[in-house]
Amino acid sequence: MVATLQRWWPFALVALAALWLRTHELARRPMHADEANQAVKLGELLETGRYAYDPGDHHGPTLYYAALPIAWLRGQRTLAALDETTVRLVSALAGTLGVLLLAALAMPPALSRSNGLGRWPALAAAAFMAVAPPAVYYSRYFVQETLLVTFTLAALVCAQRWWRTGRGSWALGAGACAGLMQATKESAPLFALAALIALAAVRPPAPTSSRRARDALLAALAAVMVAALFYSSFGAHPAGLRDALAAYGHAWTRANGDSGHEKPGWYYLRLFAWQRTGGLVFEQLAFFALALAGAIVAVASGKKLLRWAAVYTAIVVAALSLTPYKTPWHAVHLVPGFALLAAGALAALPRWRIATVIGVAALALQTVQTSRVAFAYPADERNPYAYVHSSPDVLKFRPLAEAALSRAPDRPVRVIGEEYWPLPWYLRGLPRVGYWSAPPADCDGALVIVSAGEVGAVRARLHGAYRESFLGLRPGVVCVVFTPSP
């Protein structure tokens, strides 16, 4: 028992650190418009039990279904009862699990050091992922990306175990995790294909299974069944299966069209390098340098896992960089590969003391940056991960609406314009709140919140005296608030 505790307590400490970073003050940051949109969709599922996959404006359904048990355990069964902590716990727990899965991938049971990284390098890889700024920041976000990373790592661990043991149960697990990947986001095939190409490139020894065709069929069936269950809303919405295929048309248009999210090819690598914005420096140079050194070690060494990580990561970097559509949350897909490579670079150093000093220094620098992006400036537009993020002003709308409804209980709160998210989240549960994409004939209300572009038309349709004030939704998007004069 003592030996077991000594063997695993460092990994437990890394997991606890990862969990704390992902759950501490989880509700502190204002909700991003995308988070709010998905949280409202979760509220509909929570209240009605119904979910219909939308291939045009939303990603896969696992995020919403995974949030249900957390909401139930916290006694929240309506949209009005939900809070930021509940919805974000899904990603926080998934991100913590991903740290442990990366350690398992780096150090599978009974794997020889010639193919694995070894115990302490596996610990180093997990620690790098535990404190990586993008991994922490988006583990505190109610979006699909962290779940996709975790399901990908789970599929890789199961496939790795099947390769070594030949047990059909591991093949079944790999297929089920691949199905969860697909049911999380349409980009899942990219990571599956990258893993297979990397596997072919490193040419590992043949798998031990004597029933490879059977196991491959088991994995494929498990993947299809799991994905189909989620997209069909567990049989309640069969059209979701058709829509899951249609999603690729929407994704192609979004990725290669004029979306407003086009970035230069070096965008993701710059997130891991150095940038100064408005007097603040955001950098991961030590971690990035170790990852690049690990790629060199991978080429020079005979470690199959390290070579696989180098090829896999290079493919993912290339695919994401060559796609015009870029958002910073995709950077989380680079963290596991970079962490494995950085750990491999440390393992190649001739003296463990030198490796320890360099590793601890790199982790400390990463932790400082994580503190900056996740806690000090989580919604600041200078933060490269706070992408078109909601302004702290969004926290002021609900008190204004509550006060207005109490003053005029027979009049509505009107929200007018096409740019109003995340307001439906912040005004959830309030009575007599309505939303209009264009000004209605009657614009009067207890409170009128208007997008800047509709102000002139709304002002012309108001009767009586109103005070005007301004509140920001996000950078470049301002609302004008009309409050009836006493």
Secondary structure by P-SEA (a helix, b strand, c coil): caaaaaacaaaaaaaaaaaaaaccccccccccaaaaaaaaaaaaaaaccbbbbbcccccccaaaaaaaaaaaaacccccccccccccaaaaaaaaaaaaaaaaaaaccccccccccccaaaaaaaaaaaaccaaaaaaaacccaaaaaaaaaaaaaaaaaaaaacccaaaaaaaaaaaaaaaacccaaaaaaaaaaaaaaaacccccccccaaaaaaaaaaaaaaaaaaaaaccccccaaaaaaaaaaaaaaaaaccccccccccaaaaaaabbbbcccbbbbaaaaaaaaaaaaaaaaacccaaaaaaaaaaaaaaaaaaacccccccccccaaaaaaaaaaaaaaacccaaaaaaaaaaaaaaaaaaaaaaccccccccccccccccccccccaaaaaaaaaaaaccccccccccccccccccccccccbbbbbccccccccccbbbbcccaaaaaaaacccbbbbbbbbccccbbbbbbbbcc
